Amino acid sequence: MGVKDAVAERFRELCKDRGIRANELAVISGVTPSTVYSMLDSSRRDVSIITIKKLCDGLEISLGEFFSSPIFDGLEQEIR
């Protein structure tokens, strides 16, 4: 799994834990729903750290809390 897929999976996990949908995450984070859906779309390649930070702010968690998940351990190397 690559880092972008791990980020998307982590947000899916957090939304499920909180019982919210992607469009609700967008609203509480101050981003457009299309931004969230684009980030969750596996065919899209990149996601910005600014978007990740805004979504974390909406969920009231730090970047450290977001990235301290086993999903980020052992990711594939991005340099090919």
C-alpha positions as CSV (number, residue, x, y, z in Angstrom):
1,M,0.0,0.0,0.0
2,G,1.3,3.5,-0.9
3,V,1.1,6.5,1.4
4,K,-1.9,8.1,-0.5
5,D,-4.0,4.9,-0.1
6,A,-3.0,4.7,3.6
7,V,-4.1,8.4,4.2
8,A,-7.4,7.7,2.5
9,E,-7.9,4.5,4.5
10,R,-7.0,6.3,7.8
11,F,-9.7,9.0,7.1
12,R,-12.2,6.3,6.2
13,E,-11.4,4.6,9.5
14,L,-11.8,7.9,11.5
15,C,-15.1,8.7,9.8
16,K,-16.4,5.3,10.5
17,D,-15.3,5.5,14.2
18,R,-17.1,8.9,14.5
19,G,-20.2,7.8,12.5
20,I,-19.8,10.6,9.9
21,R,-19.8,10.6,6.1
22,A,-17.3,12.1,3.8
23,N,-19.4,15.1,3.1
24,E,-19.8,15.8,6.8
25,L,-16.0,15.6,7.2
26,A,-15.8,18.2,4.4
27,V,-18.2,20.6,6.2
28,I,-16.6,20.4,9.6
29,S,-13.2,20.8,8.0
30,G,-14.0,23.8,5.8
31,V,-13.2,22.1,2.6
32,T,-15.4,21.2,-0.4
33,P,-16.9,17.7,-0.5
34,S,-15.2,17.3,-3.9
35,T,-11.8,17.7,-2.1
36,V,-12.7,14.9,0.3
37,Y,-14.1,12.6,-2.3
38,S,-11.0,13.2,-4.5
39,M,-8.7,12.4,-1.6
40,L,-10.6,9.1,-1.0
41,D,-10.6,8.2,-4.7
42,S,-8.0,5.5,-5.3
43,S,-7.4,6.6,-8.9
44,R,-6.2,10.0,-7.7
45,R,-2.5,10.0,-6.9
46,D,-1.6,12.9,-4.6
47,V,-3.1,14.5,-1.5
48,S,-1.6,17.7,0.0
49,I,-0.5,17.9,3.6
50,I,-2.5,21.1,3.9
51,T,-5.7,19.1,3.1
52,I,-4.7,16.4,5.6
53,K,-4.2,19.1,8.2
54,K,-7.5,20.7,7.5
55,L,-9.3,17.4,7.8
56,C,-7.4,16.6,11.0
57,D,-8.5,20.0,12.4
58,G,-12.1,19.2,11.5
59,L,-11.8,15.9,13.4
60,E,-10.0,17.7,16.3
61,I,-6.9,15.6,16.1
62,S,-3.3,16.5,15.6
63,L,-1.2,15.4,12.6
64,G,0.7,13.2,15.1
65,E,-2.4,11.4,16.2
66,F,-3.4,11.0,12.6
67,F,-0.1,9.4,11.5
68,S,0.3,7.3,14.7
69,S,-1.6,4.4,13.3
70,P,-0.3,1.0,12.3
71,I,-1.6,1.6,8.8
72,F,1.5,3.8,8.2
73,D,4.0,1.2,9.4
74,G,5.7,-0.7,6.6
75,L,4.4,1.4,3.7
76,E,5.9,0.8,0.3
77,Q,8.8,2.9,-0.6
78,E,7.7,5.9,-2.7
79,I,11.0,6.3,-4.5
80,R,11.0,4.0,-7.5
